[in-house]
Amino acid sequence: MTEPFAVVDAARERPGSGADTLDGTVFDAALAGFEHRLVRTDGVVLPLAVQRWQDDADEVDDWLLERCSGATLDLGCGPGRLVVALADRGVPALGVDVSVQAVQRCLQRGAAVLHRDAFERLPGEGRWQHVVLADGNIGIGGDPVALLRRCDQLLTESGTVLLEVEPGTGLWQGAAHLVREDREDPPDTPRTWFPWAVLGSEAVDEVAEAAGLRVVERSWSESALPDPAGTARPDGRAFAVLAR
């Protein structure tokens, strides 16, 4: 198979000039190692797995990695742990992120990365075998259906989306901002709000169908609703594979 991009060239491409869906500086402090919480407009507070982003891929990530058999695009790649792990396995992989901090960290780790928004023009559109949305990145842009349709544009006819979802929840859409754990800002501190969404295992089939995709494989957490085809995971993470 002809790969959809040249790793070195893609890593050096100039950032696109279009408006980002997400301000590229929003997650910089978290990516630099500061613990943060994500606060939604409905008051729900979600922790961010900052340390996991910074670490090497672990045995839980293996569920996703093992299903990447060809050229893979990691949207919202962060510091690049999955891109590095795929490269170590001999799988061509490219990370995409709007955060300069994320891109710098990827380059330090030797990961191929592109500083760009997921909705801007990307290399090899329609020729990727897999698109990865891990670590809550299905929330990018606040519209999971639109994001999955975008993934579909990037994939080959037989390609798949490797998706991490929240176990045992439905779909939430709105806006969110980040709060640092190590300090308490005054109540009148300006917040950088951005569109965000959370997709849970209970809603993934419906959302996938709305995007023209279907769930072909899944691995649910023990805390999620029982699924006859799923594999119980004590770690509290849940995954799904989507295809046309």
C-alpha positions as CSV (number, residue, x, y, z in Angstrom):
1,M,0.0,0.0,0.0
2,T,1.2,3.5,-0.7
3,E,1.4,5.5,2.5
4,P,-0.7,8.7,2.6
5,F,2.1,10.9,3.7
6,A,5.8,11.3,4.1
7,V,6.5,11.4,7.9
8,V,9.3,13.9,7.8
9,D,7.6,16.3,5.3
10,A,4.3,16.1,7.2
11,A,6.0,17.0,10.5
12,R,7.5,20.1,9.0
13,E,4.3,21.5,7.3
14,R,3.3,25.0,8.1
15,P,0.3,25.4,10.4
16,G,-2.9,26.2,8.5
17,S,-4.3,29.8,8.6
18,G,-7.9,28.9,9.2
19,A,-9.7,29.6,12.5
20,D,-9.1,26.9,15.1
21,T,-12.0,25.0,16.6
22,L,-10.1,25.1,19.8
23,D,-7.7,27.9,21.0
24,G,-4.3,26.3,20.6
25,T,-3.2,27.7,24.0
26,V,-6.1,26.3,26.1
27,F,-4.4,23.0,27.0
28,D,-0.8,24.3,27.0
29,A,-0.5,24.5,30.8
30,A,-1.9,21.0,31.3
31,L,0.4,19.7,28.6
32,A,3.3,21.3,30.4
33,G,2.5,19.1,33.4
34,F,0.2,21.2,35.6
35,E,-2.8,19.3,37.0
36,H,-6.1,20.6,35.7
37,R,-9.8,19.9,35.9
38,L,-12.2,20.5,33.1
39,V,-15.3,22.4,34.2
40,R,-18.5,22.1,32.1
41,T,-21.3,24.6,31.8
42,D,-23.6,22.2,33.6
43,G,-21.3,22.3,36.6
44,V,-19.8,18.8,36.2
45,V,-16.1,18.7,36.9
46,L,-13.9,16.2,35.1
47,P,-10.3,15.4,36.0
48,L,-7.7,15.4,33.2
49,A,-5.3,12.5,33.0
50,V,-2.3,14.8,32.5
51,Q,0.3,12.2,33.8
52,R,-1.0,9.6,31.4
53,W,-0.7,12.0,28.5
54,Q,3.0,12.6,29.4
55,D,3.9,8.9,30.1
56,D,4.6,6.2,27.5
57,A,1.7,4.2,26.2
58,D,0.6,1.5,28.7
59,E,-1.1,-1.9,28.4
60,V,-4.5,-0.2,28.4
61,D,-3.5,1.8,25.3
62,D,-2.5,-1.5,23.7
63,W,-6.2,-2.1,22.9
64,L,-6.1,0.8,20.5
65,L,-2.6,0.3,19.3
66,E,-3.2,-3.4,18.4
67,R,-6.0,-2.3,16.0
68,C,-3.8,0.0,14.0
69,S,-2.5,-2.1,11.2
70,G,-1.7,0.7,8.8
71,A,-1.2,4.4,8.4
72,T,-2.8,6.1,11.4
73,L,-3.7,9.7,12.2
74,D,-4.0,10.7,15.9
75,L,-6.2,13.7,16.2
76,G,-5.5,15.7,19.4
77,C,-2.3,13.7,19.9
78,G,-1.1,15.8,22.9
79,P,2.5,14.9,23.8
80,G,2.5,12.0,21.3
81,R,2.6,8.9,23.4
82,L,0.4,6.9,21.0
83,V,2.2,8.2,17.9
84,V,5.6,7.2,19.4
85,A,4.2,3.8,20.4
86,L,2.9,3.2,16.9
87,A,6.2,4.2,15.3
88,D,7.9,1.7,17.6
89,R,5.6,-1.0,16.3
90,G,6.5,-0.1,12.7
91,V,3.2,1.6,12.0
92,P,3.3,4.9,10.1
93,A,1.6,7.5,12.3
94,L,1.1,11.2,12.4
95,G,-0.1,13.3,15.3
96,V,-2.2,16.4,14.9
97,D,-2.7,19.1,17.6
98,V,-3.5,22.8,17.9
99,S,-1.3,23.2,20.9
100,V,2.3,24.5,20.4
101,Q,3.2,22.8,23.7
102,A,1.9,19.5,22.4
103,V,3.8,19.8,19.1
104,Q,7.1,20.7,20.9
105,R,6.7,17.7,23.2
106,C,6.0,15.4,20.3
107,L,9.1,16.7,18.5
108,Q,11.2,16.1,21.6
109,R,10.0,12.5,21.7
110,G,10.7,12.0,18.0
111,A,7.0,11.8,17.0
112,A,5.8,13.0,13.6
113,V,3.4,15.8,14.3
114,L,1.5,18.5,12.5
115,H,0.4,21.8,14.2
116,R,-3.1,22.1,12.8
117,D,-6.8,22.0,13.6
118,A,-8.5,18.7,12.9
119,F,-11.0,20.5,10.6
120,E,-8.4,22.1,8.4
121,R,-6.9,20.5,5.4
122,L,-4.7,17.5,6.4
123,P,-2.2,15.4,4.5
124,G,-3.5,12.2,2.8
125,E,-7.2,12.9,3.1
126,G,-9.2,9.8,2.2
127,R,-6.1,7.6,2.4
128,W,-5.7,6.9,6.2
129,Q,-6.4,3.4,7.4
130,H,-7.1,4.5,11.0
131,V,-8.0,7.7,12.8
132,V,-7.5,7.7,16.6
133,L,-9.6,9.9,19.0
134,A,-8.3,9.0,22.5
135,D,-8.3,10.7,25.9
136,G,-11.6,12.5,25.4
137,N,-10.8,14.0,22.0
138,I,-14.2,13.1,20.7
139,G,-15.1,16.3,22.5
140,I,-13.1,18.5,20.1
141,G,-15.4,21.1,18.6
142,G,-18.3,20.2,20.8
143,D,-20.1,18.1,18.1
144,P,-19.1,14.4,18.0
145,V,-21.2,13.8,14.9
146,A,-19.4,16.5,13.0
147,L,-16.1,15.3,14.2
148,L,-16.8,11.7,13.2
149,R,-17.9,12.9,9.8
150,R,-14.6,14.7,9.5
151,C,-12.8,11.4,10.4
152,D,-14.8,9.6,7.7
153,Q,-13.4,12.1,5.1
154,L,-9.9,11.2,6.2
155,L,-10.3,7.4,6.0
156,T,-10.0,4.9,3.2
157,E,-13.1,3.0,2.2
158,S,-12.2,0.2,4.7
159,G,-10.7,2.5,7.3
160,T,-11.7,2.7,11.0
161,V,-12.1,5.2,13.8
162,L,-10.5,4.1,17.0
163,L,-12.5,5.9,19.7
164,E,-12.2,6.3,23.4
165,V,-15.5,7.0,25.2
166,E,-16.7,7.6,28.7
167,P,-17.9,4.3,30.3
168,G,-21.6,4.2,31.3
169,T,-22.7,7.7,30.2
170,G,-24.6,9.2,27.3
171,L,-23.9,12.3,25.2
172,W,-23.3,15.8,26.6
173,Q,-22.6,18.9,24.5
174,G,-21.9,22.4,25.6
175,A,-18.8,24.4,26.6
176,A,-16.1,24.0,29.2
177,H,-13.0,25.7,30.7
178,L,-9.9,24.5,32.5
179,V,-9.0,25.2,36.2
180,R,-5.6,24.5,37.6
181,E,-5.5,22.2,40.7
182,D,-2.6,24.0,42.4
183,R,-4.2,27.4,42.7
184,E,-7.6,29.0,43.3
185,D,-8.4,31.9,41.1
186,P,-10.7,34.8,42.3
187,P,-14.4,34.3,41.2
188,D,-14.2,37.1,38.7
189,T,-11.2,35.6,36.9
190,P,-11.9,35.6,33.1
191,R,-12.3,32.1,31.7
192,T,-11.5,30.8,28.3
193,W,-14.5,28.8,27.3
194,F,-14.4,26.5,24.4
195,P,-17.0,24.1,22.8
196,W,-16.7,20.6,24.2
197,A,-18.6,17.3,24.3
198,V,-18.5,14.1,26.2
199,L,-19.5,10.9,24.5
200,G,-20.3,7.9,26.6
201,S,-20.7,4.2,25.8
202,E,-24.5,4.4,26.1
203,A,-24.7,6.9,23.2
204,V,-21.9,5.8,20.9
205,D,-24.0,3.7,18.6
206,E,-26.6,6.5,18.0
207,V,-23.9,9.1,17.4
208,A,-21.9,6.8,15.1
209,E,-25.1,6.1,13.1
210,A,-25.8,9.8,12.7
211,A,-22.3,10.2,11.3
212,G,-22.8,7.4,8.8
213,L,-20.7,4.9,10.8
214,R,-21.3,1.9,13.0
215,V,-19.7,0.2,16.0
216,V,-18.0,-2.9,14.9
217,E,-16.0,-3.7,18.0
218,R,-16.0,-2.4,21.6
219,S,-14.3,-2.8,24.9
220,W,-16.3,-1.5,27.8
221,S,-15.3,-0.8,31.4
222,E,-16.7,-2.7,34.3
223,S,-18.5,0.4,35.3
224,A,-20.3,0.6,32.0
225,L,-23.6,-1.2,31.2
226,P,-23.0,-4.9,30.4
227,D,-22.4,-5.7,26.8
228,P,-22.4,-9.3,25.6
229,A,-19.6,-8.5,23.1
230,G,-17.6,-6.4,25.4
231,T,-14.5,-7.1,27.5
232,A,-14.6,-5.9,31.1
233,R,-11.8,-3.5,31.9
234,P,-11.1,-2.7,35.5
235,D,-9.2,0.4,34.6
236,G,-12.3,2.5,33.9
237,R,-11.6,3.3,30.2
238,A,-13.8,2.3,27.3
239,F,-13.1,2.0,23.6
240,A,-15.0,1.4,20.3
241,V,-14.0,0.7,16.7
242,L,-16.2,2.5,14.1
243,A,-16.4,1.7,10.4
244,R,-18.6,2.6,7.5
